[in-house]
Amino acid sequence: MQPVKKTSRSRTRTRRAHHALRPVNYSVCQQCGDSKLPHAACGNCGYYNKKISIDIDTEAAS
């Protein structure tokens, strides 16, 4: 089924006003000071919180 009337530019842009991308919020790792996503393990050192940490292999890619 086709639309009965053409949607105006104003109506289309008003509808899309909330479609903007929001910036990513980074936090600082408490152990190494590198930036990381909140609620995620650090990609540099593997630290998550005081009780949990992940072992990361730092081997050179061959």
PDBQT receptor file of N, H, CA, C and O in Angstrom, charges set to zero:
ATOM      1  N   MET A   1       0.839  -1.171   0.000  1.00  0.00    +0.000 N 
ATOM      2  CA  MET A   1       0.000   0.000   0.000  1.00  0.00    +0.000 C 
ATOM      3  C   MET A   1       0.890   1.241   0.000  1.00  0.00    +0.000 C 
ATOM      4  O   MET A   1       1.864   1.307   0.749  1.00  0.00    +0.000 OA
ATOM      5  N   GLN A   2       0.564   2.199  -0.818  1.00  0.00    +0.000 N 
ATOM      6  H   GLN A   2      -0.228   2.145  -1.427  1.00  0.00    +0.000 HD
ATOM      7  CA  GLN A   2       1.340   3.413  -0.980  1.00  0.00    +0.000 C 
ATOM      8  C   GLN A   2       0.857   4.493  -0.017  1.00  0.00    +0.000 C 
ATOM      9  O   GLN A   2      -0.317   4.510   0.356  1.00  0.00    +0.000 OA
ATOM     10  N   PRO A   3       1.751   5.395   0.388  1.00  0.00    +0.000 N 
ATOM     11  CA  PRO A   3       1.306   6.507   1.224  1.00  0.00    +0.000 C 
ATOM     12  C   PRO A   3       0.377   7.441   0.451  1.00  0.00    +0.000 C 
ATOM     13  O   PRO A   3       0.555   7.655  -0.748  1.00  0.00    +0.000 OA
ATOM     14  N   VAL A   4      -0.602   7.985   1.141  1.00  0.00    +0.000 N 
ATOM     15  H   VAL A   4      -0.746   7.811   2.115  1.00  0.00    +0.000 HD
ATOM     16  CA  VAL A   4      -1.593   8.845   0.496  1.00  0.00    +0.000 C 
ATOM     17  C   VAL A   4      -1.004  10.214   0.190  1.00  0.00    +0.000 C 
ATOM     18  O   VAL A   4      -1.235  10.773  -0.882  1.00  0.00    +0.000 OA
ATOM     19  N   LYS A   5      -0.235  10.756   1.147  1.00  0.00    +0.000 N 
ATOM     20  H   LYS A   5      -0.047  10.302   2.018  1.00  0.00    +0.000 HD
ATOM     21  CA  LYS A   5       0.368  12.071   0.939  1.00  0.00    +0.000 C 
ATOM     22  C   LYS A   5       1.872  11.986   1.160  1.00  0.00    +0.000 C 
ATOM     23  O   LYS A   5       2.361  11.137   1.906  1.00  0.00    +0.000 OA
ATOM     24  N   LYS A   6       2.591  12.880   0.499  1.00  0.00    +0.000 N 
ATOM     25  H   LYS A   6       2.194  13.570  -0.107  1.00  0.00    +0.000 HD
ATOM     26  CA  LYS A   6       4.037  12.936   0.637  1.00  0.00    +0.000 C 
ATOM     27  C   LYS A   6       4.389  13.483   2.026  1.00  0.00    +0.000 C 
ATOM     28  O   LYS A   6       3.789  14.449   2.500  1.00  0.00    +0.000 OA
ATOM     29  N   THR A   7       5.371  12.845   2.663  1.00  0.00    +0.000 N 
ATOM     30  H   THR A   7       5.858  12.061   2.278  1.00  0.00    +0.000 HD
ATOM     31  CA  THR A   7       5.851  13.326   3.951  1.00  0.00    +0.000 C 
ATOM     32  C   THR A   7       6.825  14.475   3.706  1.00  0.00    +0.000 C 
ATOM     33  O   THR A   7       7.790  14.331   2.954  1.00  0.00    +0.000 OA
ATOM     34  N   SER A   8       6.571  15.599   4.336  1.00  0.00    +0.000 N 
ATOM     35  H   SER A   8       5.788  15.717   4.946  1.00  0.00    +0.000 HD
ATOM     36  CA  SER A   8       7.397  16.779   4.107  1.00  0.00    +0.000 C 
ATOM     37  C   SER A   8       8.781  16.617   4.731  1.00  0.00    +0.000 C 
ATOM     38  O   SER A   8       8.980  15.769   5.601  1.00  0.00    +0.000 OA
ATOM     39  N   ARG A   9       9.724  17.423   4.290  1.00  0.00    +0.000 N 
ATOM     40  H   ARG A   9       9.562  18.112   3.583  1.00  0.00    +0.000 HD
ATOM     41  CA  ARG A   9      11.078  17.389   4.841  1.00  0.00    +0.000 C 
ATOM     42  C   ARG A   9      11.059  17.741   6.323  1.00  0.00    +0.000 C 
ATOM     43  O   ARG A   9      11.790  17.157   7.122  1.00  0.00    +0.000 OA
ATOM     44  N   SER A  10      10.220  18.693   6.673  1.00  0.00    +0.000 N 
ATOM     45  H   SER A  10       9.625  19.168   6.024  1.00  0.00    +0.000 HD
ATOM     46  CA  SER A  10      10.132  19.117   8.067  1.00  0.00    +0.000 C 
ATOM     47  C   SER A  10       9.649  17.975   8.956  1.00  0.00    +0.000 C 
ATOM     48  O   SER A  10      10.189  17.760  10.041  1.00  0.00    +0.000 OA
ATOM     49  N   ARG A  11       8.654  17.260   8.509  1.00  0.00    +0.000 N 
ATOM     50  H   ARG A  11       8.214  17.435   7.628  1.00  0.00    +0.000 HD
ATOM     51  CA  ARG A  11       8.105  16.143   9.282  1.00  0.00    +0.000 C 
ATOM     52  C   ARG A  11       9.129  15.016   9.395  1.00  0.00    +0.000 C 
ATOM     53  O   ARG A  11       9.278  14.418  10.461  1.00  0.00    +0.000 OA
ATOM     54  N   THR A  12       9.823  14.728   8.319  1.00  0.00    +0.000 N 
ATOM     55  H   THR A  12       9.702  15.213   7.453  1.00  0.00    +0.000 HD
ATOM     56  CA  THR A  12      10.839  13.676   8.324  1.00  0.00    +0.000 C 
ATOM     57  C   THR A  12      11.977  14.039   9.265  1.00  0.00    +0.000 C 
ATOM     58  O   THR A  12      12.419  13.205  10.056  1.00  0.00    +0.000 OA
ATOM     59  N   ARG A  13      12.451  15.269   9.187  1.00  0.00    +0.000 N 
ATOM     60  H   ARG A  13      12.092  15.946   8.545  1.00  0.00    +0.000 HD
ATOM     61  CA  ARG A  13      13.575  15.691  10.025  1.00  0.00    +0.000 C 
ATOM     62  C   ARG A  13      13.182  15.811  11.490  1.00  0.00    +0.000 C 
ATOM     63  O   ARG A  13      14.007  15.575  12.373  1.00  0.00    +0.000 OA
ATOM     64  N   THR A  14      11.935  16.174  11.759  1.00  0.00    +0.000 N 
ATOM     65  H   THR A  14      11.265  16.367  11.042  1.00  0.00    +0.000 HD
ATOM     66  CA  THR A  14      11.457  16.221  13.144  1.00  0.00    +0.000 C 
ATOM     67  C   THR A  14      11.431  14.815  13.736  1.00  0.00    +0.000 C 
ATOM     68  O   THR A  14      11.779  14.625  14.901  1.00  0.00    +0.000 OA
ATOM     69  N   ARG A  15      11.028  13.847  12.952  1.00  0.00    +0.000 N 
ATOM     70  H   ARG A  15      10.745  14.001  12.006  1.00  0.00    +0.000 HD
ATOM     71  CA  ARG A  15      10.984  12.461  13.415  1.00  0.00    +0.000 C 
ATOM     72  C   ARG A  15      12.392  11.933  13.678  1.00  0.00    +0.000 C 
ATOM     73  O   ARG A  15      12.601  11.151  14.606  1.00  0.00    +0.000 OA
ATOM     74  N   ARG A  16      13.348  12.357  12.869  1.00  0.00    +0.000 N 
ATOM     75  H   ARG A  16      13.178  12.992  12.116  1.00  0.00    +0.000 HD
ATOM     76  CA  ARG A  16      14.722  11.879  13.001  1.00  0.00    +0.000 C 
ATOM     77  C   ARG A  16      15.559  12.689  13.986  1.00  0.00    +0.000 C 
ATOM     78  O   ARG A  16      16.768  12.477  14.080  1.00  0.00    +0.000 OA
ATOM     79  N   ALA A  17      14.955  13.591  14.705  1.00  0.00    +0.000 N 
ATOM     80  H   ALA A  17      13.973  13.764  14.628  1.00  0.00    +0.000 HD
ATOM     81  CA  ALA A  17      15.711  14.456  15.617  1.00  0.00    +0.000 C 
ATOM     82  C   ALA A  17      16.390  13.671  16.729  1.00  0.00    +0.000 C 
ATOM     83  O   ALA A  17      17.393  14.129  17.275  1.00  0.00    +0.000 OA
ATOM     84  N   HIS A  18      15.871  12.502  17.075  1.00  0.00    +0.000 N 
ATOM     85  H   HIS A  18      15.056  12.129  16.631  1.00  0.00    +0.000 HD
ATOM     86  CA  HIS A  18      16.432  11.711  18.172  1.00  0.00    +0.000 C 
ATOM     87  C   HIS A  18      17.309  10.572  17.678  1.00  0.00    +0.000 C 
ATOM     88  O   HIS A  18      17.687   9.713  18.474  1.00  0.00    +0.000 OA
ATOM     89  N   HIS A  19      17.645  10.533  16.391  1.00  0.00    +0.000 N 
ATOM     90  H   HIS A  19      17.338  11.231  15.745  1.00  0.00    +0.000 HD
ATOM     91  CA  HIS A  19      18.437   9.451  15.832  1.00  0.00    +0.000 C 
ATOM     92  C   HIS A  19      19.933   9.717  15.878  1.00  0.00    +0.000 C 
ATOM     93  O   HIS A  19      20.712   8.924  15.351  1.00  0.00    +0.000 OA
ATOM     94  N   ALA A  20      20.349  10.804  16.491  1.00  0.00    +0.000 N 
ATOM     95  H   ALA A  20      19.716  11.449  16.919  1.00  0.00    +0.000 HD
ATOM     96  CA  ALA A  20      21.767  11.154  16.517  1.00  0.00    +0.000 C 
ATOM     97  C   ALA A  20      22.542  10.152  17.367  1.00  0.00    +0.000 C 
ATOM     98  O   ALA A  20      22.017   9.619  18.345  1.00  0.00    +0.000 OA
ATOM     99  N   LEU A  21      23.800   9.900  16.985  1.00  0.00    +0.000 N 
ATOM    100  H   LEU A  21      24.226  10.333  16.191  1.00  0.00    +0.000 HD
ATOM    101  CA  LEU A  21      24.653   9.013  17.757  1.00  0.00    +0.000 C 
ATOM    102  C   LEU A  21      25.163   9.739  18.994  1.00  0.00    +0.000 C 
ATOM    103  O   LEU A  21      25.472  10.930  18.950  1.00  0.00    +0.000 OA
ATOM    104  N   ARG A  22      25.245   9.013  20.078  1.00  0.00    +0.000 N 
ATOM    105  H   ARG A  22      24.995   8.045  20.113  1.00  0.00    +0.000 HD
ATOM    106  CA  ARG A  22      25.756   9.598  21.318  1.00  0.00    +0.000 C 
ATOM    107  C   ARG A  22      27.216   9.194  21.479  1.00  0.00    +0.000 C 
ATOM    108  O   ARG A  22      27.593   8.098  21.065  1.00  0.00    +0.000 OA
ATOM    109  N   PRO A  23      28.049  10.053  22.072  1.00  0.00    +0.000 N 
ATOM    110  CA  PRO A  23      29.455   9.693  22.231  1.00  0.00    +0.000 C 
ATOM    111  C   PRO A  23      29.627   8.554  23.235  1.00  0.00    +0.000 C 
ATOM    112  O   PRO A  23      28.840   8.405  24.170  1.00  0.00    +0.000 OA
ATOM    113  N   VAL A  24      30.674   7.753  23.021  1.00  0.00    +0.000 N 
ATOM    114  H   VAL A  24      31.313   7.874  22.261  1.00  0.00    +0.000 HD
ATOM    115  CA  VAL A  24      30.960   6.624  23.896  1.00  0.00    +0.000 C 
ATOM    116  C   VAL A  24      31.576   7.152  25.182  1.00  0.00    +0.000 C 
ATOM    117  O   VAL A  24      32.492   7.973  25.146  1.00  0.00    +0.000 OA
ATOM    118  N   ASN A  25      31.074   6.683  26.318  1.00  0.00    +0.000 N 
ATOM    119  H   ASN A  25      30.329   6.016  26.348  1.00  0.00    +0.000 HD
ATOM    120  CA  ASN A  25      31.610   7.097  27.613  1.00  0.00    +0.000 C 
ATOM    121  C   ASN A  25      32.731   6.149  28.005  1.00  0.00    +0.000 C 
ATOM    122  O   ASN A  25      32.503   4.959  28.220  1.00  0.00    +0.000 OA
ATOM    123  N   TYR A  26      33.934   6.681  28.095  1.00  0.00    +0.000 N 
ATOM    124  H   TYR A  26      34.119   7.648  27.921  1.00  0.00    +0.000 HD
ATOM    125  CA  TYR A  26      35.071   5.890  28.533  1.00  0.00    +0.000 C 
ATOM    126  C   TYR A  26      35.344   6.177  29.995  1.00  0.00    +0.000 C 
ATOM    127  O   TYR A  26      35.066   7.272  30.484  1.00  0.00    +0.000 OA
ATOM    128  N   SER A  27      35.891   5.187  30.695  1.00  0.00    +0.000 N 
ATOM    129  H   SER A  27      36.116   4.297  30.297  1.00  0.00    +0.000 HD
ATOM    130  CA  SER A  27      36.354   5.386  32.057  1.00  0.00    +0.000 C 
ATOM    131  C   SER A  27      37.842   5.055  32.094  1.00  0.00    +0.000 C 
ATOM    132  O   SER A  27      38.389   4.525  31.127  1.00  0.00    +0.000 OA
ATOM    133  N   VAL A  28      38.481   5.362  33.189  1.00  0.00    +0.000 N 
ATOM    134  H   VAL A  28      38.037   5.792  33.974  1.00  0.00    +0.000 HD
ATOM    135  CA  VAL A  28      39.916   5.154  33.329  1.00  0.00    +0.000 C 
ATOM    136  C   VAL A  28      40.151   3.901  34.162  1.00  0.00    +0.000 C 
ATOM    137  O   VAL A  28      39.524   3.713  35.204  1.00  0.00    +0.000 OA
ATOM    138  N   CYS A  29      41.048   3.056  33.703  1.00  0.00    +0.000 N 
ATOM    139  H   CYS A  29      41.558   3.210  32.856  1.00  0.00    +0.000 HD
ATOM    140  CA  CYS A  29      41.409   1.851  34.454  1.00  0.00    +0.000 C 
ATOM    141  C   CYS A  29      42.104   2.270  35.741  1.00  0.00    +0.000 C 
ATOM    142  O   CYS A  29      42.998   3.116  35.718  1.00  0.00    +0.000 OA
ATOM    143  N   GLN A  30      41.700   1.681  36.866  1.00  0.00    +0.000 N 
ATOM    144  H   GLN A  30      40.974   0.993  36.885  1.00  0.00    +0.000 HD
ATOM    145  CA  GLN A  30      42.270   2.064  38.155  1.00  0.00    +0.000 C 
ATOM    146  C   GLN A  30      43.683   1.529  38.345  1.00  0.00    +0.000 C 
ATOM    147  O   GLN A  30      44.444   2.046  39.163  1.00  0.00    +0.000 OA
ATOM    148  N   GLN A  31      44.032   0.490  37.587  1.00  0.00    +0.000 N 
ATOM    149  H   GLN A  31      43.413   0.070  36.923  1.00  0.00    +0.000 HD
ATOM    150  CA  GLN A  31      45.344  -0.116  37.769  1.00  0.00    +0.000 C 
ATOM    151  C   GLN A  31      46.407   0.483  36.849  1.00  0.00    +0.000 C 
ATOM    152  O   GLN A  31      47.496   0.832  37.305  1.00  0.00    +0.000 OA
ATOM    153  N   CYS A  32      46.094   0.604  35.542  1.00  0.00    +0.000 N 
ATOM    154  H   CYS A  32      45.209   0.320  35.171  1.00  0.00    +0.000 HD
ATOM    155  CA  CYS A  32      47.128   1.075  34.608  1.00  0.00    +0.000 C 
ATOM    156  C   CYS A  32      46.857   2.488  34.077  1.00  0.00    +0.000 C 
ATOM    157  O   CYS A  32      47.752   3.100  33.495  1.00  0.00    +0.000 OA
ATOM    158  N   GLY A  33      45.640   3.016  34.265  1.00  0.00    +0.000 N 
ATOM    159  H   GLY A  33      44.913   2.519  34.738  1.00  0.00    +0.000 HD
ATOM    160  CA  GLY A  33      45.333   4.371  33.826  1.00  0.00    +0.000 C 
ATOM    161  C   GLY A  33      44.924   4.484  32.375  1.00  0.00    +0.000 C 
ATOM    162  O   GLY A  33      44.719   5.591  31.878  1.00  0.00    +0.000 OA
ATOM    163  N   ASP A  34      44.800   3.356  31.680  1.00  0.00    +0.000 N 
ATOM    164  H   ASP A  34      44.966   2.457  32.083  1.00  0.00    +0.000 HD
ATOM    165  CA  ASP A  34      44.389   3.366  30.283  1.00  0.00    +0.000 C 
ATOM    166  C   ASP A  34      42.870   3.548  30.204  1.00  0.00    +0.000 C 
ATOM    167  O   ASP A  34      42.154   3.241  31.157  1.00  0.00    +0.000 OA
ATOM    168  N   SER A  35      42.383   4.047  29.067  1.00  0.00    +0.000 N 
ATOM    169  H   SER A  35      42.965   4.296  28.293  1.00  0.00    +0.000 HD
ATOM    170  CA  SER A  35      40.942   4.220  28.918  1.00  0.00    +0.000 C 
ATOM    171  C   SER A  35      40.297   2.886  28.584  1.00  0.00    +0.000 C 
ATOM    172  O   SER A  35      40.875   2.071  27.864  1.00  0.00    +0.000 OA
ATOM    173  N   LYS A  36      39.084   2.663  29.114  1.00  0.00    +0.000 N 
ATOM    174  H   LYS A  36      38.614   3.325  29.699  1.00  0.00    +0.000 HD
ATOM    175  CA  LYS A  36      38.366   1.420  28.886  1.00  0.00    +0.000 C 
ATOM    176  C   LYS A  36      36.873   1.697  28.942  1.00  0.00    +0.000 C 
ATOM    177  O   LYS A  36      36.449   2.749  29.420  1.00  0.00    +0.000 OA
ATOM    178  N   LEU A  37      36.081   0.759  28.458  1.00  0.00    +0.000 N 
ATOM    179  H   LEU A  37      36.425  -0.096  28.069  1.00  0.00    +0.000 HD
ATOM    180  CA  LEU A  37      34.638   0.891  28.559  1.00  0.00    +0.000 C 
ATOM    181  C   LEU A  37      34.207   0.580  29.985  1.00  0.00    +0.000 C 
ATOM    182  O   LEU A  37      34.799  -0.289  30.626  1.00  0.00    +0.000 OA
ATOM    183  N   PRO A  38      33.186   1.270  30.501  1.00  0.00    +0.000 N 
ATOM    184  CA  PRO A  38      32.721   0.973  31.855  1.00  0.00    +0.000 C 
ATOM    185  C   PRO A  38      32.099  -0.418  31.930  1.00  0.00    +0.000 C 
ATOM    186  O   PRO A  38      31.500  -0.889  30.963  1.00  0.00    +0.000 OA
ATOM    187  N   HIS A  39      32.243  -1.064  33.067  1.00  0.00    +0.000 N 
ATOM    188  H   HIS A  39      32.729  -0.681  33.853  1.00  0.00    +0.000 HD
ATOM    189  CA  HIS A  39      31.710  -2.409  33.320  1.00  0.00    +0.000 C 
ATOM    190  C   HIS A  39      32.320  -3.449  32.392  1.00  0.00    +0.000 C 
ATOM    191  O   HIS A  39      31.669  -4.436  32.048  1.00  0.00    +0.000 OA
ATOM    192  N   ALA A  40      33.568  -3.233  31.984  1.00  0.00    +0.000 N 
ATOM    193  H   ALA A  40      34.097  -2.431  32.263  1.00  0.00    +0.000 HD
ATOM    194  CA  ALA A  40      34.265  -4.180  31.122  1.00  0.00    +0.000 C 
ATOM    195  C   ALA A  40      35.718  -4.270  31.570  1.00  0.00    +0.000 C 
ATOM    196  O   ALA A  40      36.253  -3.333  32.162  1.00  0.00    +0.000 OA
ATOM    197  N   ALA A  41      36.350  -5.403  31.283  1.00  0.00    +0.000 N 
ATOM    198  H   ALA A  41      35.915  -6.164  30.802  1.00  0.00    +0.000 HD
ATOM    199  CA  ALA A  41      37.754  -5.578  31.642  1.00  0.00    +0.000 C 
ATOM    200  C   ALA A  41      38.629  -4.677  30.775  1.00  0.00    +0.000 C 
ATOM    201  O   ALA A  41      38.300  -4.386  29.625  1.00  0.00    +0.000 OA
ATOM    202  N   CYS A  42      39.740  -4.247  31.344  1.00  0.00    +0.000 N 
ATOM    203  H   CYS A  42      40.008  -4.483  32.278  1.00  0.00    +0.000 HD
ATOM    204  CA  CYS A  42      40.678  -3.387  30.632  1.00  0.00    +0.000 C 
ATOM    205  C   CYS A  42      41.374  -4.207  29.545  1.00  0.00    +0.000 C 
ATOM    206  O   CYS A  42      41.810  -5.331  29.795  1.00  0.00    +0.000 OA
ATOM    207  N   GLY A  43      41.477  -3.652  28.359  1.00  0.00    +0.000 N 
ATOM    208  H   GLY A  43      41.123  -2.739  28.155  1.00  0.00    +0.000 HD
ATOM    209  CA  GLY A  43      42.135  -4.345  27.261  1.00  0.00    +0.000 C 
ATOM    210  C   GLY A  43      43.641  -4.343  27.383  1.00  0.00    +0.000 C 
ATOM    211  O   GLY A  43      44.314  -5.146  26.737  1.00  0.00    +0.000 OA
ATOM    212  N   ASN A  44      44.182  -3.456  28.198  1.00  0.00    +0.000 N 
ATOM    213  H   ASN A  44      43.635  -2.804  28.722  1.00  0.00    +0.000 HD
ATOM    214  CA  ASN A  44      45.627  -3.344  28.344  1.00  0.00    +0.000 C 
ATOM    215  C   ASN A  44      46.167  -4.296  29.415  1.00  0.00    +0.000 C 
ATOM    216  O   ASN A  44      47.121  -5.033  29.168  1.00  0.00    +0.000 OA
ATOM    217  N   CYS A  45      45.557  -4.281  30.601  1.00  0.00    +0.000 N 
ATOM    218  H   CYS A  45      44.781  -3.683  30.802  1.00  0.00    +0.000 HD
ATOM    219  CA  CYS A  45      46.083  -5.094  31.704  1.00  0.00    +0.000 C 
ATOM    220  C   CYS A  45      45.126  -6.194  32.158  1.00  0.00    +0.000 C 
ATOM    221  O   CYS A  45      45.542  -7.078  32.907  1.00  0.00    +0.000 OA
ATOM    222  N   GLY A  46      43.852  -6.175  31.733  1.00  0.00    +0.000 N 
ATOM    223  H   GLY A  46      43.514  -5.457  31.125  1.00  0.00    +0.000 HD
ATOM    224  CA  GLY A  46      42.900  -7.223  32.111  1.00  0.00    +0.000 C 
ATOM    225  C   GLY A  46      42.232  -6.995  33.446  1.00  0.00    +0.000 C 
ATOM    226  O   GLY A  46      41.507  -7.869  33.923  1.00  0.00    +0.000 OA
ATOM    227  N   TYR A  47      42.450  -5.856  34.063  1.00  0.00    +0.000 N 
ATOM    228  H   TYR A  47      43.038  -5.146  33.677  1.00  0.00    +0.000 HD
ATOM    229  CA  TYR A  47      41.873  -5.561  35.376  1.00  0.00    +0.000 C 
ATOM    230  C   TYR A  47      40.392  -5.227  35.237  1.00  0.00    +0.000 C 
ATOM    231  O   TYR A  47      39.995  -4.484  34.340  1.00  0.00    +0.000 OA
ATOM    232  N   TYR A  48      39.572  -5.789  36.145  1.00  0.00    +0.000 N 
ATOM    233  H   TYR A  48      39.895  -6.392  36.874  1.00  0.00    +0.000 HD
ATOM    234  CA  TYR A  48      38.138  -5.466  36.144  1.00  0.00    +0.000 C 
ATOM    235  C   TYR A  48      37.733  -4.798  37.446  1.00  0.00    +0.000 C 
ATOM    236  O   TYR A  48      37.213  -3.683  37.429  1.00  0.00    +0.000 OA
ATOM    237  N   ASN A  49      37.960  -5.452  38.564  1.00  0.00    +0.000 N 
ATOM    238  H   ASN A  49      38.382  -6.359  38.578  1.00  0.00    +0.000 HD
ATOM    239  CA  ASN A  49      37.774  -4.833  39.881  1.00  0.00    +0.000 C 
ATOM    240  C   ASN A  49      38.736  -5.501  40.860  1.00  0.00    +0.000 C 
ATOM    241  O   ASN A  49      39.575  -6.302  40.447  1.00  0.00    +0.000 OA
ATOM    242  N   LYS A  50      38.629  -5.186  42.136  1.00  0.00    +0.000 N 
ATOM    243  H   LYS A  50      37.948  -4.535  42.471  1.00  0.00    +0.000 HD
ATOM    244  CA  LYS A  50      39.593  -5.687  43.106  1.00  0.00    +0.000 C 
ATOM    245  C   LYS A  50      39.625  -7.213  43.175  1.00  0.00    +0.000 C 
ATOM    246  O   LYS A  50      40.680  -7.801  43.410  1.00  0.00    +0.000 OA
ATOM    247  N   LYS A  51      38.473  -7.856  42.971  1.00  0.00    +0.000 N 
ATOM    248  H   LYS A  51      37.616  -7.378  42.781  1.00  0.00    +0.000 HD
ATOM    249  CA  LYS A  51      38.384  -9.297  43.133  1.00  0.00    +0.000 C 
ATOM    250  C   LYS A  51      38.603 -10.060  41.831  1.00  0.00    +0.000 C 
ATOM    251  O   LYS A  51      38.990 -11.228  41.869  1.00  0.00    +0.000 OA
ATOM    252  N   ILE A  52      38.368  -9.433  40.685  1.00  0.00    +0.000 N 
ATOM    253  H   ILE A  52      38.054  -8.484  40.655  1.00  0.00    +0.000 HD
ATOM    254  CA  ILE A  52      38.402 -10.132  39.411  1.00  0.00    +0.000 C 
ATOM    255  C   ILE A  52      39.434  -9.486  38.495  1.00  0.00    +0.000 C 
ATOM    256  O   ILE A  52      39.477  -8.264  38.359  1.00  0.00    +0.000 OA
ATOM    257  N   SER A  53      40.257 -10.306  37.875  1.00  0.00    +0.000 N 
ATOM    258  H   SER A  53      40.223 -11.299  37.986  1.00  0.00    +0.000 HD
ATOM    259  CA  SER A  53      41.151  -9.826  36.826  1.00  0.00    +0.000 C 
ATOM    260  C   SER A  53      41.331 -10.953  35.815  1.00  0.00    +0.000 C 
ATOM    261  O   SER A  53      41.182 -12.128  36.150  1.00  0.00    +0.000 OA
ATOM    262  N   ILE A  54      41.652 -10.588  34.579  1.00  0.00    +0.000 N 
ATOM    263  H   ILE A  54      41.773  -9.634  34.307  1.00  0.00    +0.000 HD
ATOM    264  CA  ILE A  54      41.777 -11.548  33.504  1.00  0.00    +0.000 C 
ATOM    265  C   ILE A  54      43.231 -11.572  33.055  1.00  0.00    +0.000 C 
ATOM    266  O   ILE A  54      43.846 -10.520  32.885  1.00  0.00    +0.000 OA
ATOM    267  N   ASP A  55      43.786 -12.771  32.860  1.00  0.00    +0.000 N 
ATOM    268  H   ASP A  55      43.286 -13.626  32.997  1.00  0.00    +0.000 HD
ATOM    269  CA  ASP A  55      45.158 -12.904  32.380  1.00  0.00    +0.000 C 
ATOM    270  C   ASP A  55      45.165 -12.671  30.873  1.00  0.00    +0.000 C 
ATOM    271  O   ASP A  55      44.451 -13.342  30.127  1.00  0.00    +0.000 OA
ATOM    272  N   ILE A  56      45.979 -11.713  30.432  1.00  0.00    +0.000 N 
ATOM    273  H   ILE A  56      46.560 -11.168  31.038  1.00  0.00    +0.000 HD
ATOM    274  CA  ILE A  56      46.085 -11.389  29.014  1.00  0.00    +0.000 C 
ATOM    275  C   ILE A  56      47.478 -11.764  28.542  1.00  0.00    +0.000 C 
ATOM    276  O   ILE A  56      48.473 -11.339  29.128  1.00  0.00    +0.000 OA
ATOM    277  N   ASP A  57      47.551 -12.570  27.468  1.00  0.00    +0.000 N 
ATOM    278  H   ASP A  57      46.742 -12.916  26.991  1.00  0.00    +0.000 HD
ATOM    279  CA  ASP A  57      48.842 -12.932  26.891  1.00  0.00    +0.000 C 
ATOM    280  C   ASP A  57      49.354 -11.761  26.066  1.00  0.00    +0.000 C 
ATOM    281  O   ASP A  57      48.650 -11.234  25.205  1.00  0.00    +0.000 OA
ATOM    282  N   THR A  58      50.598 -11.363  26.345  1.00  0.00    +0.000 N 
ATOM    283  H   THR A  58      51.170 -11.791  27.044  1.00  0.00    +0.000 HD
ATOM    284  CA  THR A  58      51.174 -10.227  25.607  1.00  0.00    +0.000 C 
ATOM    285  C   THR A  58      52.242 -10.743  24.648  1.00  0.00    +0.000 C 
ATOM    286  O   THR A  58      53.380 -10.274  24.666  1.00  0.00    +0.000 OA
ATOM    287  N   GLU A  59      51.866 -11.714  23.807  1.00  0.00    +0.000 N 
ATOM    288  H   GLU A  59      50.941 -12.094  23.793  1.00  0.00    +0.000 HD
ATOM    289  CA  GLU A  59      52.795 -12.242  22.832  1.00  0.00    +0.000 C 
ATOM    290  C   GLU A  59      52.715 -11.434  21.541  1.00  0.00    +0.000 C 
ATOM    291  O   GLU A  59      51.654 -10.926  21.179  1.00  0.00    +0.000 OA
ATOM    292  N   ALA A  60      53.830 -11.325  20.866  1.00  0.00    +0.000 N 
ATOM    293  H   ALA A  60      54.692 -11.739  21.161  1.00  0.00    +0.000 HD
ATOM    294  CA  ALA A  60      53.855 -10.600  19.601  1.00  0.00    +0.000 C 
ATOM    295  C   ALA A  60      53.181 -11.448  18.530  1.00  0.00    +0.000 C 
ATOM    296  O   ALA A  60      53.383 -12.661  18.466  1.00  0.00    +0.000 OA
ATOM    297  N   ALA A  61      52.379 -10.800  17.690  1.00  0.00    +0.000 N 
ATOM    298  H   ALA A  61      52.215  -9.815  17.742  1.00  0.00    +0.000 HD
ATOM    299  CA  ALA A  61      51.707 -11.514  16.607  1.00  0.00    +0.000 C 
ATOM    300  C   ALA A  61      52.725 -11.878  15.540  1.00  0.00    +0.000 C 
ATOM    301  O   ALA A  61      53.515 -11.036  15.113  1.00  0.00    +0.000 OA
ATOM    302  N   SER A  62      52.704 -13.138  15.110  1.00  0.00    +0.000 N 
ATOM    303  H   SER A  62      52.063 -13.822  15.457  1.00  0.00    +0.000 HD
ATOM    304  CA  SER A  62      53.684 -13.564  14.106  1.00  0.00    +0.000 C 
ATOM    305  C   SER A  62      53.088 -13.661  12.732  1.00  0.00    +0.000 C 
ATOM    306  O   SER A  62      53.787 -14.007  11.780  1.00  0.00    +0.000 OA
TER     307      SER A  62
